[in-house]
Amino acid sequence: MKHEDAFKRLKNIEGHIGGIIRMMDNDVYCIDIIRQIQAVQAALNRVSSIILEQHLDTCLTTAVRGEDVDERERVLKEIAEVFETATRT
C-alpha cells in the first residue's frame, strides 16, 4: 500500500532530520548541513508525490465519477491549489 511506503519514507526522513540537528550541534561545515537539508527536501517532495498519486487514484477518481458536481469541483480546485502552491518560489 502506498501509505506504508510514504510512512516508511517519513520515518527515514525523521532520522535524517535528527542527523541534521546533531550536525548543527557539532558545528559541522555549513555546506554539508545544507546538502543534508536539500536531501531531506527532495525526500519530502517524493513523499508528497506518493500521497498525491494515491489521492488522484482514489479521491479524485471517485469525485469525477460521482454525481455530485460540487464535490467534483471542490476536489479539482484542491488539486489546482496544490499545484499552485508547489510552483511558488
WOWOSUL-V221738 format. One record per residue. N is the residue number from 1. RES is the residue in three letters. BURIAL is I if it has 9 or more other ideal C-beta (glycine too) atoms within 8 Angstrom, else O. Layout:
BEGIN
n=N res=RES burial=BURIAL
n=N res=RES burial=BURIAL
END
This chain:
BEGIN
n=1 res=MET burial=O
n=2 res=LYS burial=I
n=3 res=HIS burial=O
n=4 res=GLU burial=O
n=5 res=ASP burial=I
n=6 res=ALA burial=I
n=7 res=PHE burial=O
n=8 res=LYS burial=O
n=9 res=ARG burial=I
n=10 res=LEU burial=I
n=11 res=LYS burial=O
n=12 res=ASN burial=I
n=13 res=ILE burial=I
n=14 res=GLU burial=O
n=15 res=GLY burial=O
n=16 res=HIS burial=I
n=17 res=ILE burial=I
n=18 res=GLY burial=O
n=19 res=GLY burial=I
n=20 res=ILE burial=I
n=21 res=ILE burial=O
n=22 res=ARG burial=O
n=23 res=MET burial=I
n=24 res=MET burial=I
n=25 res=ASP burial=O
n=26 res=ASN burial=O
n=27 res=ASP burial=O
n=28 res=VAL burial=O
n=29 res=TYR burial=O
n=30 res=CYS burial=O
n=31 res=ILE burial=O
n=32 res=ASP burial=I
n=33 res=ILE burial=I
n=34 res=ILE burial=O
n=35 res=ARG burial=O
n=36 res=GLN burial=I
n=37 res=ILE burial=I
n=38 res=GLN burial=O
n=39 res=ALA burial=I
n=40 res=VAL burial=I
n=41 res=GLN burial=O
n=42 res=ALA burial=O
n=43 res=ALA burial=I
n=44 res=LEU burial=I
n=45 res=ASN burial=O
n=46 res=ARG burial=I
n=47 res=VAL burial=I
n=48 res=SER burial=I
n=49 res=SER burial=O
n=50 res=ILE burial=I
n=51 res=ILE burial=I
n=52 res=LEU burial=I
n=53 res=GLU burial=I
n=54 res=GLN burial=I
n=55 res=HIS burial=I
n=56 res=LEU burial=I
n=57 res=ASP burial=O
n=58 res=THR burial=O
n=59 res=CYS burial=O
n=60 res=LEU burial=I
n=61 res=THR burial=I
n=62 res=THR burial=O
n=63 res=ALA burial=I
n=64 res=VAL burial=I
n=65 res=ARG burial=O
n=66 res=GLY burial=O
n=67 res=GLU burial=O
n=68 res=ASP burial=O
n=69 res=VAL burial=O
n=70 res=ASP burial=O
n=71 res=GLU burial=I
n=72 res=ARG burial=I
n=73 res=GLU burial=O
n=74 res=ARG burial=I
n=75 res=VAL burial=I
n=76 res=LEU burial=I
n=77 res=LYS burial=O
n=78 res=GLU burial=O
n=79 res=ILE burial=I
n=80 res=ALA burial=O
n=81 res=GLU burial=O
n=82 res=VAL burial=I
n=83 res=PHE burial=O
n=84 res=GLU burial=O
n=85 res=THR burial=O
n=86 res=ALA burial=O
n=87 res=THR burial=O
n=88 res=ARG burial=O
n=89 res=THR burial=O
END
